[in-house]
Amino acid sequence: MRGFVPPDPVEGVSKLQYAVIYAPRAKRHRFSANCVQVCNSREEAIERSDSENHMLAGKVLGPSKSSEGQYIFYLIEWLSI
């Protein structure tokens, strides 16, 4: 996975999840943890999305710790665009 911080193989913290992401610009591929609301299912993420307020449903990988010490999520795919 080029461009991704590798998931922690021991702890298993990073995993694929569905989420609602605050994204004023949908062209980004990584998001700070404070912009991501993890959901229990794909359907929940789509239901909670609100494009007028830039809250978009997506599938993410994370959390991972960046080189700057921030927790981030990587966008795998948008579900509601």
N, C-alpha and C positions, 0 to 999 in steps of 0.2 A: 504494500500500500504506500505508494510514493507520496510524500508530502504530509504524512501522518506521523504523529508521535506514536511509537509502538505501544500497544496495550501491555499492561503489566501481566506477565505470564503466571506469576506466583499468586498474587492477590485476586486476579480476575475482576478488577474494578471496572475496567473499560469493557463495554458490551454494546451491542446493537440495541437501540431502543427507539420507540416512537415518542415524539415530543411536539410541543407547540413552541415556535421560535419567534422571538421579536426580531424582525428583519426588515428595516426600512428599505434596504437594497438587497434584493434576492440573489445577487451575483456573488455574495461571499460564500466561502466554503468552510469557515470555522467560526465558532461563536463562543463568547465568554459564557461561563456557567450561569451568570445572572440573567442571560437572555433566553435561557432554555428552561421550559417546564416539562419534565418527563411525564408521560402518560402511560396508562396500563395497557392500551391497545391502539391499533391503527385507527379504529373507528372513533375512539375517544379523542385522539389527536385531531382528526378531521372535524369532529363535532365542535371542539373547543377553538378551532381556528377562526380568525376574524380578520379578513384581508383589509378592511377599512382602517383597522388599527395596527396593521403590519404584523399581526400574529398569524404565522403560517405553519401548517402541519408539515412535518418532515420525519425522515428516519435518520437517526444520528448515531455516531460511535463516540462513546466517552463515558465518563469524563477522563481526560488525560491531563497531565500537568505539563504546561508549556515550559520552554527554556526561561521565560520571564517569571515563572512561579505561579502563573494563573491557571485555573482549571478551565479547560475548554472542551467543546464538543465539535466533532467534525460532521458536516452534512454528507450523508450518503445519497439521499434523494429527497426532492420535494414531493409531497403527497397532494398538495392543493393548488399547484400552479398549472 
